[in-house]
């Protein structure tokens, strides 16, 4: 009988790996594991036999992959398609300054092989999609999700349910984090907790809202811990539990989760039996910008010279304004905009500005609903302005 605390982490991790010994060098390296009764040689052999795949080599994937590699997980795989950017280095600790501009997979693989040459590193230089997810994730014992968007989370969940692989979930936002283990045998899945995705644009990304650099270190380490516990079959895992972490209060809370019999993926009568279009499911890009709703940075620079009545409305937060802003723009944070519409009365041509263009589109909708007829959003936000018009404006 399987122990419900661990689900079914796969045949490689679940067996005692007969004949798979440890070299003298490995015994020395993992000696602090081997003297733990809960790990011992049997547990270390399970780790060596295990195959773990991480979706994302960023904030969560960095600490998770480092600790899994250091622990001696036999195969650590990474799925990513991005390059290292300077803004990553505040939290994505697997990457260094010398790797800026290079592939995150190249950077992570070099670091992991230096950390532990006994670990095999596999890389998938591609975006995880409905077309490739089952092929990429099949054959792994545990999936650790370090993604930062809802379409990928639903995709990973559904793929793990269909493949029967435990899904170690983690998410971060500003000073708060969550972790759990979904899709294990008999356990609830991500959709049991979040049946429907939030409306598009409701929850800003880390690039828009910010994130404390150490926070993904905490949550990613918890994800690595849960993966190791699933593999060595020790302790109480987060199956059926959602762990909530508040970094400012240094407070952990826990919610009990139950399997939803009406869940469309793992319920008694599932309706989702194959992977779907998760971008469409989450509404990503469902509402394309109307024609003329956006202006490029280059166009805006030219218009400012020709139209002195043009008003730039910066809807970022004051702390962002202090980092950088376009000269003569007006600061009205998005949350204050509905109550400060009167400050814009009499201005016939408005351009809204934010960091990357997400909040400014929401501001455009608010202003349009309030009767402002000529409003556009700066495409790409002040980041685009700094890149294409005024290099003296700092990027952040």
C-alpha positions in Angstrom: 0.0 0.0 0.0 1.3 3.4 -0.9 1.7 6.1 1.7 -0.6 9.0 0.9 1.9 11.4 2.4 4.2 10.9 -0.7 1.8 10.0 -3.5 3.6 8.2 -6.3 6.9 9.8 -7.0 7.8 7.3 -9.7 9.5 3.9 -10.0 13.0 5.3 -10.1 12.6 7.3 -6.9 10.3 4.9 -5.1 12.5 1.8 -5.3 15.6 1.0 -3.4 17.7 1.1 -6.6 19.4 -2.3 -6.2 22.9 -2.4 -7.5 23.1 1.4 -7.7 26.0 2.0 -5.3 27.8 5.0 -4.0 31.4 5.7 -4.8 33.9 6.6 -2.1 33.7 10.2 -3.3 29.9 10.2 -3.1 30.0 8.7 0.4 32.3 11.5 1.5 30.2 14.2 -0.2 26.9 13.0 1.1 28.2 11.9 4.5 26.0 14.3 6.5 23.0 12.7 4.7 24.2 9.1 5.3 24.4 9.5 9.0 20.8 10.6 9.2 18.7 7.5 10.0 15.8 9.0 7.9 18.1 9.2 4.8 21.0 6.7 5.2 22.4 4.9 2.2 19.0 3.7 1.1 17.7 7.3 0.9 20.8 8.5 -0.9 20.4 5.8 -3.4 16.8 6.9 -4.0 18.1 10.4 -4.6 20.7 9.2 -7.0 18.1 7.2 -8.9 15.6 10.1 -9.0 14.8 12.4 -12.0 13.4 15.8 -11.1 12.5 18.5 -13.7 12.2 22.2 -12.9 10.0 24.5 -14.9 11.9 27.7 -14.9 15.5 28.6 -14.0 14.6 31.9 -12.4 13.8 33.0 -8.8 12.3 29.8 -7.6 14.2 27.5 -9.9 17.5 28.9 -8.7 17.5 27.8 -5.1 15.4 24.7 -5.8 17.9 23.4 -8.4 20.9 24.2 -6.4 19.7 22.3 -3.3 18.5 19.4 -5.4 21.8 19.2 -7.2 23.7 19.5 -3.9 21.6 16.8 -2.3 22.6 14.3 -5.0 19.5 14.0 -7.1 20.7 11.9 -10.0 19.1 13.9 -12.8 18.1 17.6 -12.6 16.4 18.9 -15.7 15.6 22.5 -16.4 13.0 24.0 -18.8 13.6 27.6 -19.8 14.0 29.7 -22.9 15.1 33.1 -21.4 18.4 34.9 -21.1 20.0 36.3 -18.0 19.2 39.9 -17.4 20.7 42.3 -14.8 17.3 42.6 -13.1 17.4 38.9 -12.4 20.5 39.0 -10.3 18.7 40.4 -7.2 17.0 37.1 -6.6 18.0 34.5 -9.2 21.1 33.3 -7.3 22.1 30.5 -9.7 23.2 33.2 -12.2 26.1 35.6 -12.0 27.1 39.0 -13.5 29.4 37.3 -16.0 26.4 35.4 -17.5 24.2 38.5 -18.3 22.9 38.2 -21.8 23.6 34.5 -22.0 21.1 31.6 -21.8 19.8 30.9 -18.4 20.1 27.2 -19.2 23.8 27.5 -20.0 24.3 29.5 -16.9 22.4 27.1 -14.6 24.0 24.0 -16.1 27.6 25.4 -15.6 26.8 26.2 -11.9 25.1 22.9 -11.2 28.0 20.9 -12.7 30.5 22.9 -10.7 28.4 22.4 -7.6 28.1 18.6 -8.0 29.7 16.8 -11.0 27.9 13.6 -10.0 24.6 15.1 -11.1 23.4 14.8 -14.7 21.9 18.1 -15.9 19.3 17.9 -18.8 18.1 21.1 -20.4 15.0 21.9 -22.5 15.6 25.3 -24.3 11.9 25.9 -25.1 8.7 27.3 -23.7 6.5 24.7 -22.1 3.3 24.4 -24.2 0.3 22.2 -24.6 2.1 20.7 -27.6 5.3 19.6 -25.8 4.5 19.4 -22.1 3.6 15.7 -21.9 6.7 14.8 -23.9 9.0 17.0 -21.8 7.7 16.0 -18.4 7.1 12.3 -19.1 9.6 10.0 -17.3 10.4 12.3 -14.4 9.6 11.4 -10.8 8.8 14.9 -9.5 8.0 18.2 -11.3 9.0 21.4 -9.5 7.2 24.5 -10.9 9.1 27.8 -10.7 7.0 29.5 -13.3 5.6 33.0 -12.8 2.3 33.0 -14.8 -1.1 31.3 -14.6 -1.2 29.6 -18.0 2.0 27.7 -17.2 0.8 26.7 -13.7 -2.5 25.3 -15.1 -0.6 23.6 -17.9 1.9 22.0 -15.4 -0.9 20.9 -13.1 -2.9 19.3 -15.9 0.1 17.6 -17.4 1.1 16.2 -14.0 -2.4 14.8 -13.3 -2.5 13.2 -16.7 1.0 11.7 -16.3 0.6 10.8 -12.6 3.6 12.9 -11.4 3.6 14.9 -8.2 3.7 18.6 -8.8 5.6 20.7 -6.3 4.0 24.2 -6.5 5.5 27.5 -5.4 4.6 31.1 -6.0 5.8 34.5 -4.8 4.4 38.0 -4.8 6.1 41.0 -3.2 6.6 39.8 0.4 4.3 36.7 0.3 4.8 33.2 -0.9 2.9 29.9 -1.2 3.9 26.3 -1.5 2.1 22.9 -1.8 2.3 19.5 -3.5 -0.4 18.8 -6.0 -1.4 16.0 -8.3 0.0 13.2 -6.2 -2.0 10.0 -6.1 -5.3 10.6 -4.3 -4.4 14.2 -3.5 -6.0 17.5 -4.6 -4.6 19.3 -7.6 -4.0 23.0 -8.3 -7.5 23.2 -9.9 -9.1 21.9 -6.7 -7.8 25.0 -5.1 -8.0 27.5 -8.0 -10.8 26.2 -10.2 -10.7 29.4 -12.4 -7.8 31.7 -13.1 -8.1 35.4 -12.0 -9.1 38.0 -14.6 -6.2 39.0 -16.9 -4.2 41.8 -15.4 -5.6 41.6 -11.9 -2.4 40.2 -10.4 0.7 42.1 -11.6 3.9 40.4 -12.3 7.1 40.7 -10.3 8.3 43.2 -12.8 5.3 45.4 -12.1 4.8 44.8 -8.4 8.3 44.0 -7.2 9.5 41.1 -5.1 11.8 40.9 -2.1 15.0 39.2 -3.3 15.3 36.6 -0.5 11.6 35.5 -0.8 12.1 33.1 -3.7 15.1 31.7 -1.8 12.7 30.7 1.0 9.9 29.3 -1.2 12.3 27.6 -3.6 14.2 25.9 -0.8 10.8 24.6 0.5 10.1 23.3 -2.9 13.4 21.5 -3.0 12.7 20.1 0.5 9.3 18.8 -0.5 10.8 17.1 -3.6 13.5 15.4 -1.5 10.9 14.2 1.0 8.8 12.8 -1.8 11.9 10.9 -3.1 13.2 9.5 0.1 9.6 9.0 1.5 10.2 10.6 4.8 8.3 13.2 6.9 5.0 14.8 6.2 4.8 16.4 2.8 2.6 19.4 1.8 0.1 17.1 0.0 -3.3 18.3 1.1 -1.8 21.5 2.6 -1.2 25.0 1.3 1.7 26.7 3.1 1.4 30.5 3.3 4.5 32.7 4.1 4.5 36.4 5.1 8.1 37.6 5.0 7.4 40.9 6.7 5.8 39.2 9.7 8.0 36.2 9.4 4.9 34.2 9.8 3.9 30.8 8.3 0.2 29.8 8.1 -1.4 26.6 6.7 -4.6 25.8 5.0 -6.0 22.3 4.7 -6.9 21.3 1.1 -9.3 18.6 0.0 -9.7 16.9 -3.3 -12.7 18.4 -5.2 -14.9 15.5 -6.5 -16.1 18.0 -9.2 -12.6 19.0 -10.3 -12.6 19.1 -14.1 -9.1 17.4 -14.1 -8.8 15.1 -11.2 -12.4 14.8 -10.0 -14.7 11.8 -10.1 -15.8 12.6 -13.6 -13.1 14.7 -15.3 -13.9 16.7 -18.4 -10.3 17.7 -19.2 -8.7 14.6 -20.6 -6.0 16.3 -22.7 -4.1 19.5 -22.6 -5.9 22.6 -23.7 -5.1 26.1 -24.8 -4.0 27.6 -21.5 -3.4 31.1 -22.8 -7.0 31.2 -23.9 -8.2 29.6 -20.7 -6.5 32.3 -18.6 -7.6 35.1 -21.0 -4.0 36.0 -21.8 -4.2 38.3 -24.9 -7.9 37.7 -25.1 -8.6 41.5 -25.4 -6.2 42.9 -27.9 -5.5 46.7 -27.7 -7.9 48.6 -29.9 -6.4 50.4 -32.9 -4.8 53.6 -31.9 -4.8 52.8 -28.2 -1.1 52.7 -27.9 1.8 55.0 -29.0 5.4 53.9 -29.3 8.2 55.7 -27.4 9.6 57.1 -30.7 6.2 58.4 -31.7 5.6 59.9 -28.3 9.0 61.7 -28.5 8.1 63.3 -31.8 4.5 64.2 -30.7 5.9 66.0 -27.6 7.8 68.3 -29.8 4.8 69.1 -32.0 2.0 69.2 -29.4 2.6 71.3 -26.2 -0.8 70.3 -24.9 0.0 66.6 -24.7 -0.2 65.5 -21.0 1.7 62.4 -19.8 0.0 60.7 -16.9 2.4 58.4 -15.0 0.3 55.7 -13.1 3.2 54.0 -11.3 3.8 54.2 -7.6 5.8 57.1 -5.9 8.8 54.8 -5.2 9.0 54.0 -8.9 8.7 57.7 -9.8 11.7 58.4 -7.6 13.8 55.9 -9.6 13.0 57.6 -12.9 10.3 59.5 -14.8 9.8 61.5 -18.0 10.2 65.2 -17.5 6.9 67.2 -17.1 4.8 64.0 -16.7 2.1 64.0 -14.0 2.2 61.3 -11.2 -1.2 59.8 -10.4 -0.8 56.2 -9.1 -3.3 53.8 -10.7 -5.1 53.1 -7.4 -5.7 56.8 -7.0 -6.8 57.6 -10.5 -10.6 57.1 -10.1 -10.6 59.7 -7.3 -8.3 62.2 -9.0 -9.9 62.4 -12.4 -10.8 66.0 -11.8 -7.1 66.9 -12.0 -7.2 66.0 -15.7 -10.3 67.9 -16.7 -9.7 70.2 -19.6 -6.9 68.2 -21.0 -7.8 66.8 -24.4 -4.8 64.6 -25.2 -3.5 62.2 -22.6 -0.9 59.4 -22.7 -0.7 57.0 -19.8 2.6 55.6 -18.7 3.7 52.8 -16.4 6.7 50.4 -16.2 6.0 48.0 -19.1 2.6 49.1 -20.4 0.3 46.9 -18.4 -1.0 49.3 -15.8 -1.2 52.1 -18.3 -3.6 50.1 -20.4 -5.8 49.7 -17.3 -5.6 53.5 -16.7 -6.6 54.0 -20.3 -9.8 52.0 -19.7 -10.6 54.0 -16.5 -10.1 57.3 -18.3 -12.1 56.1 -21.3 -15.0 55.0 -19.1 -14.9 58.4 -17.4 -15.4 60.2 -20.7 -11.9 61.1 -21.7 -12.0 60.6 -25.5 -8.4 61.0 -26.5 -6.3 58.7 -24.4 -3.4 56.4 -25.4 -1.0 54.2 -23.6 2.8 54.2 -24.0 3.6 50.8 -25.4 6.3 49.1 -23.4 6.1 51.8 -20.7 9.0 53.8 -19.4 11.3 50.8 -20.0 10.8 51.3 -23.8 11.3 55.1 -23.4 14.7 54.4 -21.7 15.7 51.9 -24.4 14.6 53.7 -27.5 14.5 57.5 -26.7 16.4 58.6 -23.6 19.2 56.4 -22.4 19.8 58.7 -19.4 16.6 57.3 -17.9 17.6 54.4 -15.6 16.1 50.9 -16.3 14.8 48.9 -13.4 
